[in-house]
Amino acid sequence: MENKSKYPVLENCTIAIIGLGYVGLPLAIEFSKKQRCKISQKILKRKIIGFDINPQRLEELKKGIDSTNEVSEQELLNTSFFDLTNQIESIAQADVFIITVPTPIDAFKKPDLEPIQKASITVGKALKIRAQSLNTTIPIVIYESTVYPGTTEEICIPIIEKESGLFCKESNKNTFACGYSPERINPGDKKRRLKDIIKITSGSSKDAAKWIDFLYGSIIEAGTHLTKNIKTAEAAKIIENTQRDINIALMNELAIIFRLLDIDTLDIIEAASTKWNFIKFKPGLVGGHCIGVDPYYLTYKAESMGYTPEIVLAGRKINDDMSNWLAEKLILEMTKKNFLLSSSNVLILGFTFKENCPDIRNTKVYDLIKKLEEYNLNLEIVDPWVNPIEAEKVYGLKVNKKHSKKIKYDAIVCTVAHHEFIKKHKSDWENIINKNGIIFDLKGIVPRELNAIRI
Ligand SMILES: NC(=O)c1ccc[n+]([C@@H]2O[C@H](COP(=O)([O-])OP(=O)(O)OC[C@H]3O[C@@H](n4cnc5c(N)ncnc54)[C@H](O)[C@@H]3O)[C@@H](O)[C@H]2O)c1
């Protein structure tokens, strides 16, 4: 690597991770491992400082508790963080700052950049303190949060420059370098972990980009992909999720059509996927803070440039309306079977936004429940993965870990394919559903003999 000496020493630099959530914590743990560098084969001896503004999160992590379930207690307790802190002074000794804070949307579906702006202020302040130390290497700031193309250079770097008094220009004396490397993990997926997924990297200069690429290359087994500039890396991440959103929207639209034609969409997909170039997406609820949110970052930027995207916004609308459509279909089926809605017991099986993960942010099951509540059904919500206190706090809903053993439900709606639900046998379902009852199976997990309604 050219001009290696101007940057921190790759194998034993100090790294501060800003934001210790689903993305930040696994990253901090991977960087902290005393493992062999995947490139130089030297032993990595890095100091890792975890920074988060949520004191409760820090306290839990210190006790070995990860409420996101991404990291086991053992792994967490085995990790020697140099510090877990919410103090800016404590991260001022870092050489590398990696920002993994949320990038949500506001009530108007516009990007809410407040967390990333605040994190940039924090890093700017830390860099100002660091600049007064004897450490003369160029510090590196890397963003991993999902953003629209241009955010890092147009919004974040100017904030750091203002707060630190440094410049993101390596021709100057008081400088820092910057990069963007999107996180592509899939929470709940224990097979494809951080180190198994190719890491896209980029940097504010050629040298910085190379350094950042080596930094990730040192821990990522799958390797890295260096893009020619920061905007390309930002855009790559946003289109991954936008493409997924649109593909699911297409399947949702097809499911609506096939319901009218009384054909099972999942059967159709199964048949169609025997062709080599058919892409097997399935219909479903699109919640969470990535797939259902990130396309709005792209549409916001496009609109700011005078272009109104049509396909992306249409896909968003279809996916957002899916909960209402499903609720109406269930009510229709129950009415056809002459159920008296106000005395019907309905079990909602699954509340998280995706399977095998405790994340309930922006779950579309909530929208489904809100719509069903209009019909005065006796609803019971069950999800073994959900923290009931959190569900009560965020949504004002009672979510049980287990369903009642005494009730035979008039309808069951399977919304999430948690492995606890997939492994249920035919008799388990028969034990909890009324003879005349309806099973609404959004994920295709109920044994076929039970004639569940599938979308
Ligand atoms: N979770 C995923 O599946 C996933 C996958 C890929 C990319 N992403 C992206 O990564 C980013 C982070 O997502 P996440 O799921 O880890 O979020 P998260 O909510 O799980 O974690 C974010 C953490 O940042 C902390 N935080 C918020 N503001 C802060 C600040 N100013 N300074 C320091 N800490 C702060 C929060 O307290 C929280 O602990 C988002 O942009 C998201 O879109 C997420």
Ligand as a Chemical Component Dictionary entry (heavy atoms), coordinates in Angstrom:
data_LIG
# 
_chem_comp.id                   LIG 
_chem_comp.type                 NON-POLYMER 
_chem_comp.pdbx_formal_charge   0 
_chem_comp.three_letter_code    LIG 
# 
loop_
_chem_comp_atom.comp_id 
_chem_comp_atom.atom_id 
_chem_comp_atom.alt_atom_id 
_chem_comp_atom.type_symbol 
_chem_comp_atom.charge 
_chem_comp_atom.model_Cartn_x 
_chem_comp_atom.model_Cartn_y 
_chem_comp_atom.model_Cartn_z 
_chem_comp_atom.pdbx_ordinal 
LIG N1  N1  N 0  -30.185 -4.283 11.131 1  
LIG C1  C1  C 0  -30.000 -4.615 9.857  2  
LIG O1  O1  O 0  -30.484 -5.605 9.358  3  
LIG C2  C2  C 0  -29.133 -3.769 8.975  4  
LIG C3  C3  C 0  -28.449 -4.374 7.917  5  
LIG C4  C4  C 0  -27.660 -3.596 7.104  6  
LIG C5  C5  C 0  -27.592 -2.227 7.330  7  
LIG N2  N2  N 1  -28.294 -1.646 8.350  8  
LIG C6  C6  C 0  -28.160 -0.217 8.552  9  
LIG O2  O2  O 0  -27.218 -0.010 9.592  10 
LIG C7  C7  C 0  -27.580 1.124  10.386 11 
LIG C8  C8  C 0  -27.742 0.711  11.837 12 
LIG O3  O3  O 0  -28.802 -0.203 11.930 13 
LIG P1  P1  P 0  -29.042 -1.099 13.206 14 
LIG O4  O4  O 0  -30.089 -2.079 12.829 15 
LIG O5  O5  O -1 -27.747 -1.598 13.760 16 
LIG O6  O6  O 0  -29.637 -0.034 14.219 17 
LIG P2  P2  P 0  -29.911 -0.265 15.778 18 
LIG O7  O7  O 0  -31.047 0.628  16.136 19 
LIG O8  O8  O 0  -29.977 -1.701 16.094 20 
LIG O9  O9  O 0  -28.596 0.276  16.476 21 
LIG C9  C9  C 0  -28.194 1.566  16.436 22 
LIG C10 C10 C 0  -27.478 1.913  17.731 23 
LIG O10 O10 O 0  -26.998 3.247  17.583 24 
LIG C11 C11 C 0  -27.198 3.948  18.790 25 
LIG N3  N3  N 0  -27.217 5.366  18.476 26 
LIG C12 C12 C 0  -28.206 6.115  17.952 27 
LIG N4  N4  N 0  -27.783 7.387  17.761 28 
LIG C13 C13 C 0  -26.490 7.420  18.170 29 
LIG C14 C14 C 0  -25.513 8.433  18.222 30 
LIG N5  N5  N 0  -25.771 9.664  17.813 31 
LIG N6  N6  N 0  -24.299 8.131  18.721 32 
LIG C15 C15 C 0  -24.015 6.882  19.136 33 
LIG N7  N7  N 0  -24.906 5.878  19.124 34 
LIG C16 C16 C 0  -26.128 6.146  18.630 35 
LIG C17 C17 C 0  -28.514 3.400  19.333 36 
LIG O11 O11 O 0  -28.612 3.621  20.728 37 
LIG C18 C18 C 0  -28.406 1.931  18.948 38 
LIG O12 O12 O 0  -27.824 1.154  19.976 39 
LIG C19 C19 C 0  -28.837 1.682  9.730  40 
LIG O13 O13 O 0  -28.493 2.650  8.801  41 
LIG C20 C20 C 0  -29.430 0.471  9.029  42 
LIG O14 O14 O 0  -30.239 0.844  7.924  43 
LIG C21 C21 C 0  -29.018 -2.396 9.195  44 
# 
loop_
_chem_comp_bond.comp_id 
_chem_comp_bond.atom_id_1 
_chem_comp_bond.atom_id_2 
_chem_comp_bond.value_order 
_chem_comp_bond.pdbx_ordinal 
LIG N1  C1  SING 1  
LIG C1  O1  DOUB 2  
LIG C1  C2  SING 3  
LIG C2  C3  SING 4  
LIG C2  C21 DOUB 5  
LIG C3  C4  DOUB 6  
LIG C4  C5  SING 7  
LIG C5  N2  DOUB 8  
LIG N2  C6  SING 9  
LIG N2  C21 SING 10 
LIG C6  O2  SING 11 
LIG C6  C20 SING 12 
LIG O2  C7  SING 13 
LIG C7  C8  SING 14 
LIG C7  C19 SING 15 
LIG C8  O3  SING 16 
LIG O3  P1  SING 17 
LIG P1  O4  DOUB 18 
LIG P1  O5  SING 19 
LIG P1  O6  SING 20 
LIG O6  P2  SING 21 
LIG P2  O7  DOUB 22 
LIG P2  O8  SING 23 
LIG P2  O9  SING 24 
LIG O9  C9  SING 25 
LIG C9  C10 SING 26 
LIG C10 O10 SING 27 
LIG C10 C18 SING 28 
LIG O10 C11 SING 29 
LIG C11 N3  SING 30 
LIG C11 C17 SING 31 
LIG N3  C12 SING 32 
LIG N3  C16 SING 33 
LIG C12 N4  DOUB 34 
LIG N4  C13 SING 35 
LIG C13 C14 SING 36 
LIG C13 C16 DOUB 37 
LIG C14 N5  SING 38 
LIG C14 N6  DOUB 39 
LIG N6  C15 SING 40 
LIG C15 N7  DOUB 41 
LIG N7  C16 SING 42 
LIG C17 O11 SING 43 
LIG C17 C18 SING 44 
LIG C18 O12 SING 45 
LIG C19 O13 SING 46 
LIG C19 C20 SING 47 
LIG C20 O14 SING 48 
# 
